[in-house]
Amino acid sequence: MSVSVDKDLLQMTAKELLAFIKSVKERMVKEGQIRRRTELPSIADEEKPYDLPQNWEWVRLGDVGQIVGGGTPKTNIEDYWQTGEGGIPWLTPADLTDYKDTYISSGRRSITESGLRNSSTQLLPKGSVLFSSRAPIGYVAIASTNLCTNQGFKSVVPYCKETNKYLYWCLKYKAKEINENASGTTFKEVSGSDMEAQIIPLPPLAEQQRIVKILDQLSDIKSSLVEESNESLRIISEYRSIILQDGIQGKLLPQIESDEPTSVLWEKCIEQKDSIVNKKARNIEELPQITDDEHPYKLPSGWSFLRLGEVVNFIGGQQPEKSTFRYEEAEGYIRLIQIRDYKSDSFKTFVPIEKARKFCTKDDVMIGRYGPPIFQILRGLEGAYNVALIKAEPRYSILSKEYLYFLLKNRVLLELLESLSQRTAGQDGIDMKTLKSFVVGIPPVAEQERIVSKLVDIMEILDSIESELLKSKETAEKLYESLLRETFNPLDKV
C-alpha cells in the first residue's frame, strides 16, 4: 500500500523529523484531538543498545505516536453490536491469529456508533499500527480503514502518518522483547506506559522507506518459500496417506499364491491357544459376525476380513498418584510414558516401579486415547504408561506388531473415531466399541512382512524429503529474523 510523501519530509534528518513530529503533536493538543501528557524521560546513554548511524536518533515510541488502548461494548446490549454488513470494524487479538498480511480492515465482529460512544474502545484512524498487548502479546498489523479494538491492544497512532510502515517493522522486531519483559498474574500484559517507554532507532524518513522496501521484499520472499514448502508438505502428507491405504488394502504389492492364506492360519489360532499371548486372550469379547455389506473393499486373494477386537487386545493404561511423581531418574523408579513424551523429552516423569502396573516396550504399538488429536498411533518409548494411552497387542501370530502399526493408521478408521469421539474432561476420547468392531483386511503373514518392508522404505524416502523441506522453511524464517535483527539491533547476533 503506497503513500505519497512530502518531499520536504524526505530531506529531513531524524532530528528535524522529530521536531516536525513534535509540532504536529502540539497542534493536535491545541485542537483538542489529544490530551497533553507528561514528557517522557530522556534516553540515558546506558539505555542505548549501540551507536546509531549519522542523522539517526534514539526515541521512545510515545515520542512518535499516540498509544491507544481499546475496549468492549457491553455484549448484552444488542444496539451496541452490528449484525450483517456495515458498522465499525472491531478487532480482538484472535482476529490476528495466523494472520499473514500487513494490512487489516475488519475482524469477526463490528460495533455500532452507539457501541463506540458507550464503551472505552476508541476509533483508530486508517494507518494506525495495531499491537496486541495480551493473550497473546506481539501480533502486529496496520489498519487499512478506521476501526476499533478491544482491550487486548495497545496500538500506535503515528503523529507522522508516513512513519507507520517503519513503526510496523520496528514492532515486529520488538515484539519478542516486549513479551519477555511483560508482567501479570493471570496472564502477561503490556501497559500503555510500557509501550510509550519502548526505545527504537529513528532514521530519516528516506532511510525508513529504503528499510521498509527491503523488509517488504524479504517478507514476500519468505512467505513465498514458506507457502511453497507448506504446499509440498501437504502433498507429501496426502501421498503418505494414499500409499498407506494402498498397503493395508493389498494394492501396493502383488499377492503370492504360495503364501498360506489368512483363513488357514486363523483356524489354527482359534484351535491352538498355546502361546502366552493367546492365554491372555482367552477371555475375548464376543463380537458379531461380519456381514457382506460390512466389507469395506474388494478382498485380495489370501486375505480375510476380521474385526480389530478379534485379533488385537487393547490394554488401557494406569495413572499412579501424582504425589509419587519425580522429574529426574532415580534408582527404583521407572519412566511414566505420556502422549506428549512421543514428541519431546522436555517433560520426563518417573514413578516408583512398585506403583506401576502397565508397561510398554519400544516396539509396542501405542494409541493416544484422548485428544485433540485423538487416535495418535505411537511407538518407540519404554516404561510404564498412563491412562491417556492404550497398548495395542496382537492376540495371535496371525498379526505382527509391525503390520499392526501401519494397520491402525487407517484413514477411514481415524475419520470414523473422530466423528464419534466422546468428550471426557474437555478432551475427545476414543469410542472403544467402534474401535473393536472395525472391520479390517488381514493379509497372510508373509505378505505382511513384504508390505511392512515396502512401506518402511517409502516412508523413509518421504521422511527425508519432508526433512529437507522443513529445513528450507526454517532457513527462510531464520534469514528473515536475522535481517530484522541486523536492521534494528546489529549487535544482537543470537
N, C-alpha and C positions, 0 to 999 in steps of 0.2 A: 504494500500500500504506500505509494509515493506521495510526498508532500512538497509543495513549493516553499522555498526558504528565502527569506530576505537576504540579499547579497551582503548587506552591512553586517548581519549576524555571522555570516561565513568568514568574514575577515577579522573577527574579534579574537583576541587571546582569551584563555579561560578566565583570567581576572576581569577582563572587560565584559565577558559574558555574564559573570557573576554580578557585576554592577548593574547590568541590564535587568537581570532576573530580580535583583533587589528593588529596582524602580517599579517593575511590574507588580511585585508583591505589595509595595507601598500604595500603589494606585488602587489595588484591589481592596486594601484595608480602608482607604478613604471612601471608596464607593460602597462600602458595606458588604462586599462579596465574601470576605473572610474576616475573622477576628484577629486582632494583633496578639501575637504570642510572645512569651518571654524569649529573649535571644538565646539561641543555642550556644553552649560553651565552645570556645575556640578549640582547635585541634592542637594538642601538645605534640612536641617533636617525637616523644616516645610512642605516640599513638600511630605515627605514620609508618606503614609497613616497609616502604622503600622510597628512594629518591625518584621524583617524577621527572619526565622529560620537560624541556623548556616550554614555557607557556601553558603548562597544565597546573591544576590546583587540587589540593585535597579539600573536600567539602563534606558536610553532613547531609544526609538525604533530605532532612527537613529544610535545608537551605535552598534546595532546588525544586521542591514540590510540597504540596499540602498533603498531609497524611490523613486519610478519611476512613473512618470505620463504617460499619453497616448496622442493620437491624432487621427484625422480623415483625411484620404486622401481625396482629392477633389472628390466629388461624381459625377461630370460631366465628369470626365476623365475615360473612360472605362478601359484603360490599368492598372489602379490602383486597379481594383476590379476583383477578381477571379470568374468566372462563372463555375458552375459544380464542380467537385471534385478537390482536390488539393488546393494549395495556403497556405497562412499563416492564421491560425485562428485569427479572430479579434472580440473582445467581447465588448459589452456595458452593463451597469447595467441591462438593460431589459433582457439580457440573463441569469441573476441570479434571476429574479423574480420567486418565488415559486420553486427555485432550491434547492433540498434537499441533494444532495450528497456533500461530502467533496471535491472531485477532479472534475475538468472540463477540457475538451480537445478542445472544439470548441463552437462557437456561431452560430448565424443565417447567418453570412457573413464571407467571407475570403478576404484577400487582396493579391496582388502580390508583388514580390520583389521590383518592381518599386514603388508601393504604399507605401511600407515601407521606401524606400530611400527618397521619395519626400514628406514626412509628418513628423509631430512631434511625431508620435507613435513610440514606441521602442519595440524591441524584448525582451520579458521576458523569461528567461530560465525556463525549467521544474523545478518544486518545488517552484516557486515564490508564494507568498501569495497575492492573489488579494483582494483589499478592495475598494468598491465603495465609492467615496468621494462626490457624489452629485446625486440627482434625482434617487434614494434616497441614503442617507448615511448609510453604515453599512452592505452591502452584503459582505460575505467573502467566498472565495474558494481557493483551491490550484491548480495551473496549472499542469496538468499531461503531458503536452508536451510544447514545445516552442510556444509562442503565443503573440499576441499584444492586446492592449485595446484602447478604445477611451479616451477622456479627462475626463471621469467620474470616473476615478480610480486614487488612489494613492497607488500603490502596493508595497510590501516589497520583496526585493530580499535578502534573508539571506546571510550574509558573511560565516556562517557555515551552510551548507545545512541541517545538521541533526537537526537543531532547528526549521525547518519550521512548523512542526505539532504543536509544542508548541506555536509558534507565531500565528498560525491559531486560536487556542483556546483562546489565550490572546485577540486577536482582536474580537472574537465572544463576549467575555465578555465586552470589552471596547467600543463596537460599540454604545451602548446607550449613554454613557458619551460623546463620541466624537461628536455624533449627537447633543446632548443638548448644547455643547459648540461651535458648528459651527456658522458661521456668513454668511451674504449675503443679498442682497436686493431683487433680483428677486426670488432666491431660495438659501437655505443654502448650503455651500460648505466648504470642508476641504482643506487647502493648504498643500503643501509638507512640509513646515516648521512646521506646526501644527502637522503633522504626525510624523516628526522626533523628536519632543519635548515630545511625549507621554511617560509617565513613566510606566514601567512594572516591575514586580518582575522576576528576572532571577535565577532559581535554577540550580544546577549542571545538566549536561546532563542526567545522570542516573535517577535523580529525575524527570526531564522533561518527560522521557519516561514512568515512572510509572504514572504520572499525565495524560498523553495523553491516556494511556491504559484505565484508569478508566473512563475518559470523553468519549472516543470512545464507551466503553461498555454501559455507561449510555445513550448516544445518540442513540445507536442501540435499547435499551430497550424502550426509549421514542418514537422513530419512530415507533416501532412495535405496541406499545399501541395506539398511535395516528392513525396509519393506520387501526388497528382493530376497533377502535371507529368510524372512518370515514366510514368504510365499513358498520358497524352496523347502523349508522345514515342514510346512503344511502338506506339501505334495509327498514328501518322504513319509510323514506320518500316515497319510492315506494309503500310500503304496505298501507300507508295513502292514497295515490292517488287511488290505486285499490279499497280500501274499500269505498272511497267517490264516485267513479264512479259506483260501485255496488249499493250504496244507492240511487243515483239520476236516476238510470235506473230500479229500482224496483227489484233488485236481492238480496238485503240484508235481506228482511223480506217477509214473505208470504202475499199475498193480502187477505183482509177480505171481504167476499161477501156482508155483510150488510152495508159497507161504501157507502155513497152517491157518485155516480160516478162524476168525474170532469165535464163531459159534462152537467150534470143536473145543477150543480152549476154555470157553465159558462153561460148557458142560462139565469139563474136568474140574474147574474151580468150584463148582457147586457140589460135586461129588467128593472131592478131596480137600478137606479143610485141615491141612496138616501143617501149615506154617504158623508162625507166631502171629503174623498179621491176620491170618484167617481166623485164628482162635479169638482174636479180639473182635472179629467181625460177625460172630455167630448170632448176636442179637441185632440183626439187621432189620431196620424198619420196613414193614411190608409196603411196597409201592405198587400202584395199579399197572396192569399190563399195558404195553404200548399199542395204541390203535393205529391203523393205517393212515388216518388223517393227521396224526401227530408227526409223521415222518417229515423232517424239515427240508430234505433234499434227496435226490436220487442216490441210493446207497451204492458205493463202489463194490466191485467183486471182492469177496472175502471179509467184508466189514459186517458189523452188527450194530443195530441201534439198541442202546441201553440207557436207563436213567442214571444220572450222575450219582444219586444216592445208592444205587446198586453196586457201583464199582469204587466209590470214594467214601471214606469215613471223614466227616467234618468234625474236628475236635476243637471246641471253644477254649479260650484262654482263662487265666485266673489272675485276680488282682490282689496282691499282698497289701497289707496295711501301709499307708503312706508313711507312718511313723517309723517303719523299718527301712526306708529308703536311705541310701547314701550315694554320693556322686563321685566317688573315687573307688578304684579297685581295692579290694582287701581280701585277706585270706578268709575262707568260709563264706564268701559272697559270690553271687552269680549275676550276670547282666540281665536286667529286665528289658526284654525287647518290646518296643512300642512302634506304631506305624511310622512316626516321624524319624525313627532311627534308620530307616532304609534310605533316607535322603541325606542325613547328616549325623556325624558323631558328636555334635556340639552338646547334646543333652543326655549323655550316658547316665544311666541309673542302675544301681546294683541293690540286690536284696539278699538276705540270708538264704543260703541253699536250703535249709530245713523249712523255710517258709514257701518255697517254690513248689508248684505241683505240675505245671505243664511246661514241657521243654521242646525246643526245636533245634535242628542242626542246620548247617549252611545249605545243604541240598534239599531241605524240606520246602514244600510249596506252601506259602502262607497267603492268607486273604485278609485284606483290610475290611473289617466288618462294618465300620462306621465311616461316615464322610461328612461333607463332601471332600473329594470324590469317593463314592463307595466302591467296593469290589476291586481294590487295587491288588494285583497279583504280584507277590513279592517273594524274594528268596535271597540267601547269601549271608544271613546272620545266625549266630548260635547263642543260646541262652534259654532263660525262662520267658514265656510270652504272656502278655496281659490280655484282658478281656476284649480289647479292641481288635484282636487278631484271632483268626481261625486257622488251624493247620489242616490242610487237605492231604489225606494219606490214602494211597491206593489200597483197596481191600485185598486184592488178589494180584497174582503175577500177570494177569491179563493186561495190566496198565502200568507203564513206567512213570516214575516221578517226572522225568524229563519231558515226556509227551504230555503229561497232565498239566505241566506248567504252561505250555502253549494252548492246550485244550481250553483251559479256564480263561484265556484271553479272548474268547469268543465274543465278537462284537454284538451279535444278536442277544447273547445271554446278558451282557452288560446293559444293553438298552432296556431289556425286559426288567432286570432288577432295579434299574434306576427309576423306571416308571412305577414300580410297586414299592419303592423304598418307604420305610416306616420311620417316623420321627421319634427319636429317643433322646431326651435331654438336649434338644436342639440340634441333634445330629441325624443324618439319614442312615438307616440301617438296612441290612440285607433281609429279605424275606426268605427264610431258610427252607420253607416248604417248597417254594418255587425253585430254589436252587437244587434241591434234592430231586425234584420231579423233572427237571430239564432233560430233554432227550438229546443224546449225543451219539455220533457215529464213532465206533471203536475199531481201528484197523488191526490187522494181525500184528503181533509183537515185532516181527522182523521189519514190517513196514513202518511201524512207529519209530524204530531206530533210524531208518533211512530219512523219514520226514524230519525228525529232530535234527539230524546232521545237516540236511539241506537248509532248514530254517535258520540254524545257528550260523551257517556260512553267509546266508543272505543278510541276516540281521547284523552281523559283524561289518559287512560292507556298508550297510545303511548307517550304522553307528559311526563309522569312520567319516562318511560324507557329512553326517549331521554334526560331528565334532568340528570339522573344518568350517562349516557354515557358521556355527556358534562362535568360533574363533574370529572369523571375518566380521561378524556382527559386533563382537566385543572390541575388536581393533578399531572399528568405526566409532564406537562410543568413546573409547579411550582417547582417540585423536581429537574428537570434539571437546572432551573435557580438558585435554591438555592445552588446546588453543584458548579455551576460556580462561584457564589459569594464567597462561602466558600473557593474555590481554589485560587481565585485571589484577594479577599478582605475580609478576615474573619471578619472584623469589620463592614462590610455593612450587616445589618440584615433586611433591608427594603424588 
